[in-house]
Amino acid sequence: MTKDWGVDDSTRSMVEGIIITALKLGRDRVTEADMKLMNRALRELRHAIRVFSDFRHVRKVSVFGSARTSYEHPEAIAAEDFSRRMALAGYMIITGGGDGIMGAAQRGAGREKSFGLNIRLPFEQRANATIEGDAKLVNFNYFFTRKLNFVKESHAVVLFPGGFGTMDEAFEVLTLMQTGKARIVPVVMVDVEGGRYWEVWSSFLREQLLDKGLISSEDFSLFRVTRDLGEAIAEIDGFYRNYWSYRWVGGQLVFRLRRSLTGASLDRLRVEFSDLAGDGRIEASAALPEEANEPEIAQLPRLVLTNPKINFGRIRQMIDRMNVLECESTTGGTVGLHEGRVASESSKRTGHVG
């Protein structure tokens, strides 16, 4: 049956698994409300995947902030300027599709470089003028399907001051990265000159979480607080200077790089991050056989950690070092995803205001 629908051989077993799960739901006699939720959620996810599918080669930045902020407010002006500069650098911008910071960000990026992930609410929630009516506007009924797409499709997250929703997105992305349930990406909290929103937030984390042993000091490497838009942009570009992506292969953490590190740089990395390598091994490698399903990046050099000790804040720090250590002169070749613009060296993240 799946063959009649044009299902590819590589995904046929998974499609059949989805069908079997649906049949089991019917057999289990789940309630109509639960069946409606699962059916609608799957349809929303499928639609979002189709919308993003033509832009897989472009890096994207999710921008969050209050929908209540007026366009004339300094924070909205900063969001518009930031998004304009990121769009000029080749990135696309994702927002919640509303007004305020979201609308300002999309005005800066422009309709062509924007995605809107709107949420249907009991009260009117219209999309902003930039993204309204565009094919890249996706309307969600459920917050969880919407939030999944923010995390899944973003190569960086930038947060301006906002309300409960902004706080929710900030803590969610940090929790997912801290626990390894989402890939590590740059997360930048942006204040305007004189603003203390994120400074106070960061102080709360230190005084109420870090000092009480509820988080570790390395967790502050997962985000950066700044008042400087140039620094925010450099944080994102610097993250992708040499680092490309990582993937787990069994008990091995495999980093894919644009260029191989020199032997001296690799030795320094081994010394500085010996605490991460469970058996002391940080080795240069070609693509592993298990990565054969990603042929488009097969040519990129790898660094492999075998049985690493899990601390994702330290892994973020290791990525930063990979980006500034000396590399071999040869490149790994051309890859499909847009590379962005490198503005400066990636600097050490401490969670302080820049």
Protein Blocks (a to p, Z undefined) as FASTA:
>chain_A
ZZmnopafklmmmmmmmmmmmmmmmmnopafklmmmmmmmmmmmmmmmmmmmmmmmpccd
dddddfkbcfkbmklmmmmmmmmmmmmnopacddehiahjllmmmmmnommlpccddddd
fbdcdddfklgopakbccdfbfklmmmmmmmmpcbdcdddddfklmmmmmmmmmmmmnop
accddddddddehiaklmmmmmmmmmmmmmnopacfklmmmpccdfbfklmmmmmmmmmm
monbdcdehjaccdddfbdcdfklmmmmmmmmmmmmmnopacdddddfklmmmmmlmmpc
cdddehiacdfklmmmmmmmmmmmccdfbdebjcfbdgbjafbdcdddehiaZZ
